[in-house]
Amino acid sequence: MTVDIVIYHNPECGTSRNTLAMIRNAGIEPHVVEYLKTPPSRALLESLIARAGIPPRDLLREKNTPYAELGLADETLPASALVDAMMAHPILINRPIVVSPLGVRLCRPSEAVLDLLPQAQQGAFTKEDGERVVDADGQRIA
């Protein structure tokens, strides 16, 4: 079975690396888009937000970004202003975003990706920090 999965990925991010590894642990090689090198168009970003069913604010990353300097904590800012900021500064886009036949989701925590994979995990998986999330039988650990 061929499965088309896209991950908007930042290789410097542990959550993103863990998510990518879990996709591969299901035997799927996704399309990897390093969104800092190849940012999505505005139309694509807006589509991802809509398909994920979240407001743009939920996709904003605060840590190690110009979030504070740009005044993005202001709750009165319209959604369009938040998208404008993400377009101007892609580092503000939180990651990883995964697109699969089962939906679109910001995969934080990384194990949220398991709900988007149409194939089971092929074995145990332990995150980089040592947390076990999948057992040897490929079953999610509660």
WOKAKA-V772077 format. One record per residue. RES is the residue in one letter. SS is DSSP state (alpha for helix, beta for strand, coil for the rest). OMEGA is omega in degrees with one decimal (999 if undefined). D_CENTER is the distance of its C-alpha to the mean C-alpha in Angstrom with 1 decimal. Layout:
res->RES ss->SS omega->OMEGA d_center->D_CENTER
res->RES ss->SS omega->OMEGA d_center->D_CENTER
This chain:
res->M ss->coil omega->176.7 d_center->23.4
res->T ss->coil omega->-179.2 d_center->21.1
res->V ss->coil omega->179.8 d_center->17.6
res->D ss->coil omega->179.5 d_center->15.5
res->I ss->coil omega->177.4 d_center->11.8
res->V ss->beta omega->173.6 d_center->9.6
res->I ss->beta omega->172.3 d_center->6.6
res->Y ss->beta omega->-159.9 d_center->6.0
res->H ss->beta omega->169.7 d_center->6.9
res->N ss->coil omega->-176.9 d_center->9.1
res->P ss->coil omega->177.4 d_center->11.8
res->E ss->coil omega->-174.5 d_center->13.2
res->C ss->coil omega->179.8 d_center->10.5
res->G ss->alpha omega->178.6 d_center->11.5
res->T ss->alpha omega->179.3 d_center->8.5
res->S ss->alpha omega->178.0 d_center->6.7
res->R ss->alpha omega->178.4 d_center->10.2
res->N ss->alpha omega->179.8 d_center->10.6
res->T ss->alpha omega->178.1 d_center->7.8
res->L ss->alpha omega->-179.6 d_center->9.4
res->A ss->alpha omega->178.3 d_center->12.7
res->M ss->alpha omega->175.1 d_center->12.5
res->I ss->alpha omega->179.6 d_center->11.9
res->R ss->alpha omega->178.1 d_center->14.9
res->N ss->alpha omega->175.2 d_center->16.7
res->A ss->coil omega->179.1 d_center->16.9
res->G ss->coil omega->-178.0 d_center->18.7
res->I ss->coil omega->173.3 d_center->16.2
res->E ss->coil omega->-175.7 d_center->15.8
res->P ss->coil omega->167.5 d_center->12.8
res->H ss->beta omega->-178.5 d_center->12.9
res->V ss->beta omega->177.3 d_center->11.1
res->V ss->beta omega->174.7 d_center->10.8
res->E ss->beta omega->-168.5 d_center->11.2
res->Y ss->coil omega->175.5 d_center->10.5
res->L ss->coil omega->176.8 d_center->12.9
res->K ss->coil omega->-178.0 d_center->15.5
res->T ss->coil omega->-178.1 d_center->14.9
res->P ss->coil omega->177.1 d_center->13.6
res->P ss->coil omega->173.1 d_center->13.2
res->S ss->coil omega->178.2 d_center->16.4
res->R ss->alpha omega->-179.5 d_center->16.9
res->A ss->alpha omega->179.3 d_center->17.5
res->L ss->alpha omega->179.6 d_center->14.3
res->L ss->alpha omega->178.8 d_center->12.3
res->E ss->alpha omega->177.4 d_center->14.6
res->S ss->alpha omega->178.6 d_center->14.2
res->L ss->alpha omega->179.2 d_center->10.4
res->I ss->alpha omega->-178.8 d_center->11.2
res->A ss->alpha omega->-178.7 d_center->14.2
res->R ss->alpha omega->177.1 d_center->12.9
res->A ss->alpha omega->179.3 d_center->10.3
res->G ss->coil omega->-179.0 d_center->13.6
res->I ss->coil omega->172.4 d_center->12.7
res->P ss->coil omega->179.8 d_center->14.7
res->P ss->alpha omega->-179.4 d_center->13.7
res->R ss->alpha omega->-179.1 d_center->14.5
res->D ss->alpha omega->179.3 d_center->11.8
res->L ss->alpha omega->-179.1 d_center->9.2
res->L ss->beta omega->175.0 d_center->11.6
res->R ss->coil omega->-179.4 d_center->11.4
res->E ss->coil omega->-172.8 d_center->15.0
res->K ss->coil omega->177.0 d_center->15.4
res->N ss->coil omega->178.5 d_center->16.8
res->T ss->coil omega->176.1 d_center->16.7
res->P ss->coil omega->-178.1 d_center->19.5
res->Y ss->coil omega->-177.2 d_center->18.5
res->A ss->coil omega->-178.2 d_center->21.9
res->E ss->coil omega->-179.0 d_center->23.9
res->L ss->coil omega->178.7 d_center->22.8
res->G ss->coil omega->-174.6 d_center->23.7
res->L ss->coil omega->176.4 d_center->20.4
res->A ss->coil omega->-180.0 d_center->21.3
res->D ss->coil omega->-177.1 d_center->23.9
res->E ss->coil omega->-179.5 d_center->23.2
res->T ss->coil omega->179.1 d_center->25.6
res->L ss->coil omega->177.8 d_center->23.5
res->P ss->coil omega->179.9 d_center->22.8
res->A ss->alpha omega->-178.9 d_center->19.4
res->S ss->alpha omega->178.5 d_center->20.6
res->A ss->alpha omega->178.2 d_center->21.2
res->L ss->alpha omega->177.0 d_center->17.7
res->V ss->alpha omega->175.8 d_center->16.4
res->D ss->alpha omega->-179.3 d_center->19.3
res->A ss->alpha omega->179.1 d_center->18.2
res->M ss->alpha omega->177.7 d_center->14.6
res->M ss->alpha omega->-179.4 d_center->16.6
res->A ss->alpha omega->-176.7 d_center->19.0
res->H ss->coil omega->-176.7 d_center->16.8
res->P ss->alpha omega->177.2 d_center->13.4
res->I ss->alpha omega->177.8 d_center->12.8
res->L ss->alpha omega->179.2 d_center->12.6
res->I ss->beta omega->179.3 d_center->9.2
res->N ss->coil omega->-175.8 d_center->6.9
res->R ss->coil omega->-3.7 d_center->3.9
res->P ss->coil omega->172.4 d_center->2.0
res->I ss->beta omega->179.8 d_center->2.4
res->V ss->beta omega->176.8 d_center->5.1
res->V ss->beta omega->178.3 d_center->8.6
res->S ss->beta omega->176.0 d_center->11.5
res->P ss->coil omega->-178.6 d_center->15.0
res->L ss->coil omega->177.2 d_center->14.3
res->G ss->beta omega->179.5 d_center->11.9
res->V ss->beta omega->-178.5 d_center->8.7
res->R ss->beta omega->166.2 d_center->6.4
res->L ss->beta omega->-172.5 d_center->4.0
res->C ss->coil omega->173.5 d_center->4.4
res->R ss->coil omega->4.4 d_center->6.8
res->P ss->coil omega->-173.9 d_center->9.1
res->S ss->alpha omega->-178.2 d_center->8.0
res->E ss->alpha omega->173.5 d_center->10.7
res->A ss->alpha omega->178.9 d_center->9.3
res->V ss->alpha omega->-178.0 d_center->8.4
res->L ss->alpha omega->178.6 d_center->12.2
res->D ss->alpha omega->-178.5 d_center->12.8
res->L ss->alpha omega->-175.0 d_center->11.3
res->L ss->coil omega->179.9 d_center->13.5
res->P ss->coil omega->177.7 d_center->16.9
res->Q ss->coil omega->-179.0 d_center->18.4
res->A ss->coil omega->173.4 d_center->19.2
res->Q ss->coil omega->-175.7 d_center->18.5
res->Q ss->coil omega->179.4 d_center->21.4
res->G ss->coil omega->-178.0 d_center->22.2
res->A ss->coil omega->174.8 d_center->21.5
res->F ss->beta omega->176.6 d_center->18.3
res->T ss->beta omega->179.8 d_center->18.4
res->K ss->coil omega->-178.4 d_center->15.6
res->E ss->coil omega->-178.7 d_center->16.7
res->D ss->coil omega->177.5 d_center->18.2
res->G ss->coil omega->179.5 d_center->20.4
res->E ss->coil omega->176.5 d_center->18.9
res->R ss->beta omega->179.8 d_center->19.7
res->V ss->beta omega->178.6 d_center->17.4
res->V ss->beta omega->-179.5 d_center->19.1
res->D ss->coil omega->-175.8 d_center->22.9
res->A ss->coil omega->178.2 d_center->25.1
res->D ss->coil omega->179.7 d_center->25.4
res->G ss->coil omega->-178.8 d_center->21.7
res->Q ss->coil omega->178.2 d_center->21.6
res->R ss->beta omega->178.0 d_center->19.1
res->I ss->coil omega->-176.0 d_center->20.8
res->A ss->coil omega->999 d_center->21.1
